[in-house]
Amino acid sequence: MLDVTTDDIKEGHKKVLESSNYGQEHKLIQDVLMKYPKNNDMIEIALKISLIDVTNSTNLNRYKSRICVPDLAKIICKIENFDERVRQGDITLVGELARCNGNINLFSFASKYCCYHNTLVYKKDDYSIYDTVIKD
Protein backbone atom coordinates (compact mmCIF):
# COMPACT_ATOMS: atom_id res chain seq x y z
CA MET A 1 0.00 0.00 0.00
CA LEU A 2 1.31 3.40 -0.99
CA ASP A 3 1.31 6.30 1.43
CA VAL A 4 0.02 9.41 -0.31
CA THR A 5 1.23 12.68 1.13
CA THR A 6 -0.21 16.17 0.86
CA ASP A 7 2.74 17.04 -1.36
CA ASP A 8 1.84 14.14 -3.67
CA ILE A 9 -1.71 15.45 -3.98
CA LYS A 10 -0.53 19.00 -4.63
CA GLU A 11 1.93 17.81 -7.26
CA GLY A 12 -0.74 15.69 -8.97
CA HIS A 13 -3.17 18.62 -8.98
CA LYS A 14 -0.49 20.87 -10.46
CA LYS A 15 0.20 18.35 -13.24
CA VAL A 16 -3.51 18.11 -14.07
CA LEU A 17 -3.87 21.89 -14.28
CA GLU A 18 -0.78 22.12 -16.49
CA SER A 19 -1.89 19.35 -18.85
CA SER A 20 -3.01 20.36 -22.32
CA ASN A 21 -6.45 18.77 -22.04
CA TYR A 22 -7.50 18.72 -18.37
CA GLY A 23 -5.97 22.08 -17.58
CA GLN A 24 -7.77 23.83 -20.42
CA GLU A 25 -11.07 22.18 -19.50
CA HIS A 26 -10.68 23.14 -15.84
CA LYS A 27 -10.02 26.74 -16.89
CA LEU A 28 -13.11 26.71 -19.10
CA ILE A 29 -15.29 25.39 -16.26
CA GLN A 30 -13.81 28.03 -13.96
CA ASP A 31 -14.51 30.82 -16.47
CA VAL A 32 -18.10 29.69 -17.03
CA LEU A 33 -18.83 29.30 -13.31
CA MET A 34 -17.34 32.70 -12.55
CA LYS A 35 -19.51 34.25 -15.27
CA TYR A 36 -22.62 32.31 -14.15
CA PRO A 37 -22.10 31.53 -10.46
CA LYS A 38 -25.76 31.32 -9.42
CA ASN A 39 -28.22 28.52 -9.94
CA ASN A 40 -31.45 30.39 -10.53
CA ASP A 41 -31.55 30.67 -14.32
CA MET A 42 -32.43 27.54 -16.31
CA ILE A 43 -30.34 28.44 -19.36
CA GLU A 44 -27.24 29.16 -17.30
CA ILE A 45 -27.72 25.95 -15.31
CA ALA A 46 -28.20 23.93 -18.51
CA LEU A 47 -24.98 25.41 -19.90
CA LYS A 48 -23.07 24.41 -16.75
CA ILE A 49 -24.63 20.93 -16.67
CA SER A 50 -23.64 20.32 -20.28
CA LEU A 51 -20.10 21.61 -19.82
CA ILE A 52 -19.47 19.53 -16.70
CA ASP A 53 -21.03 16.49 -18.34
CA VAL A 54 -18.85 16.72 -21.45
CA THR A 55 -15.56 17.61 -19.75
CA ASN A 56 -15.97 15.14 -16.89
CA SER A 57 -17.59 12.24 -18.74
CA THR A 58 -20.54 12.02 -16.35
CA ASN A 59 -22.48 10.24 -19.13
CA LEU A 60 -25.81 11.93 -18.55
CA ASN A 61 -26.77 10.85 -22.08
CA ARG A 62 -26.97 7.30 -20.73
CA TYR A 63 -30.11 8.38 -18.86
CA LYS A 64 -31.62 10.54 -21.61
CA SER A 65 -34.82 8.50 -21.75
CA ARG A 66 -35.37 9.20 -18.03
CA ILE A 67 -33.93 12.70 -17.55
CA CYS A 68 -32.66 15.34 -19.94
CA VAL A 69 -30.58 18.47 -19.42
CA PRO A 70 -33.60 20.84 -19.31
CA ASP A 71 -35.30 18.63 -16.70
CA LEU A 72 -32.15 18.49 -14.60
CA ALA A 73 -31.74 22.26 -14.90
CA LYS A 74 -35.32 22.72 -13.64
CA ILE A 75 -34.62 20.45 -10.69
CA ILE A 76 -31.46 22.36 -9.71
CA CYS A 77 -33.28 25.67 -10.15
CA LYS A 78 -36.04 24.48 -7.79
CA ILE A 79 -33.78 23.16 -5.01
CA GLU A 80 -34.35 25.59 -2.19
CA ASN A 81 -31.28 27.60 -1.20
CA PHE A 82 -29.06 25.67 -3.62
CA ASP A 83 -26.38 28.37 -3.81
CA GLU A 84 -26.27 28.95 -0.07
CA ARG A 85 -26.15 25.22 0.59
CA VAL A 86 -23.28 24.66 -1.86
CA ARG A 87 -21.45 27.68 -0.39
CA GLN A 88 -21.80 26.17 3.08
CA GLY A 89 -20.63 22.77 1.87
CA ASP A 90 -23.91 21.02 2.73
CA ILE A 91 -23.02 17.41 1.93
CA THR A 92 -26.70 16.39 1.85
CA LEU A 93 -27.03 18.47 -1.31
CA VAL A 94 -25.01 15.95 -3.33
CA GLY A 95 -27.32 13.11 -2.31
CA GLU A 96 -30.42 15.18 -2.93
CA LEU A 97 -29.26 16.10 -6.41
CA ALA A 98 -28.03 12.56 -7.13
CA ARG A 99 -31.48 11.10 -6.40
CA CYS A 100 -33.45 14.00 -7.85
CA ASN A 101 -35.68 11.97 -10.14
CA GLY A 102 -35.84 8.75 -8.14
CA ASN A 103 -35.09 6.38 -11.03
CA ILE A 104 -31.38 6.91 -11.49
CA ASN A 105 -28.31 7.66 -9.44
CA LEU A 106 -26.52 10.80 -10.61
CA PHE A 107 -23.97 10.72 -7.78
CA SER A 108 -20.91 11.28 -9.97
CA PHE A 109 -22.50 14.25 -11.73
CA ALA A 110 -23.90 15.70 -8.48
CA SER A 111 -20.53 15.46 -6.71
CA LYS A 112 -18.83 17.29 -9.59
CA TYR A 113 -21.50 19.96 -9.96
CA CYS A 114 -21.41 20.79 -6.24
CA CYS A 115 -17.62 20.48 -5.94
CA TYR A 116 -16.91 22.81 -8.86
CA HIS A 117 -19.30 25.46 -7.53
CA ASN A 118 -17.95 25.21 -3.99
CA THR A 119 -14.32 25.28 -5.10
CA LEU A 120 -14.35 27.69 -8.03
CA VAL A 121 -17.11 30.11 -7.03
CA TYR A 122 -16.70 30.15 -3.25
CA LYS A 123 -12.98 29.23 -3.01
CA LYS A 124 -13.72 26.45 -0.53
CA ASP A 125 -12.91 22.75 -0.39
CA ASP A 126 -15.96 21.10 1.18
CA TYR A 127 -16.76 18.50 -1.48
CA SER A 128 -14.94 15.70 -3.24
CA ILE A 129 -15.47 14.50 -6.76
CA TYR A 130 -16.60 10.92 -7.09
CA ASP A 131 -16.04 9.07 -10.35
CA THR A 132 -14.67 5.80 -11.66
CA VAL A 133 -11.08 6.89 -11.03
CA ILE A 134 -11.85 7.28 -7.32
CA LYS A 135 -14.08 4.19 -7.30
CA ASP A 136 -11.34 2.03 -8.84
Buried (B, 14 or more C-beta within 10 A) or exposed (E): EEEEEEEEEEEEEEEEEEEEEBBEBBEEBBEBBEEBBEBEEBEBBBBBBBBBBEBBEBEBEEBEEEBBBEEBBBBBBEBEEBBEBBBBBBBEBBBBBBBBBEEBEBBBBBBBBBBBBBBBBBEBEBBEBBBEEEEE
